[in-house]
């Protein structure tokens, strides 16, 4: 099977951004688009379970989340 080297991700939320990081680490060209052209944060907060925190650690962003957020784990 041929490897896909160019990826379009629609949706710049947590899942889309994590997927973009993962593909970029595989040396794939990633285009990430979102409905909001200004990429504003929407909502007051976000609750994530332990599995989500492990996934963020795997893509290498958990440290930044801990520095800029309030993580209770």
N, C-alpha and C positions, 0 to 999 in steps of 0.2 A: 504494500500500500504506500502511495506517495505521501510524503510529509507536507503538511500545510505550513507555509512560511509566512503567510499574511493573514491576519485575523482582525475582524471587525467585531467589537463588543458594543452592544446597545444597552445603555444603562450604566451610569456612573456611580451607582450606590456601592455599598460595602462589597457585595458579591462581584460586581463588574470590575471594581478597582483591584480586588484580590486576584481575579482571573487575569487581568492585564499584567500584573506583576509577575505572576507565574509564567505566562507566555513570554514575556520579555526576558525572563531568566533563561528561557530555552532558545534565545536568540531569534525570536520570531518578531516580525514587524506587527505592531499592535496599533490599531486606531480605536480609541474609546470615545464614544459620543453619548450625549445625554440631552434630554428634552430641554433642560434649563441651560441656555447659552452662557450664563454667568457662574455656573457651578456653585450656587449658594447652598449652604447647609439648611436643610428643611427639617423642622421638628425641634423638640427641646431635649431629647435624649434618645438613647438606644440601649436596649437590654440584650445582652448576648450570653449564651450558655457556655459551659466549659469547653464544649467541642469547638465552638467558634473561636475562643481564645487560643486553643491549640492550633487551629488553622491559621490564625494570624501569626502565631509564633513560627509556623512552618514557612510562611512567605516572608518572614523577617520584619514585620511591622509592629509586633506586640510591644516592643520597647518604646516606640514612639507613641503608641496608644496609651501606655502607662504614664508617659511623661506629660501628655496633653489631656488626658482624661482622668476619670475616677474609676479605677478597676478594683472590684471586690472579688477576689478569688482565693 
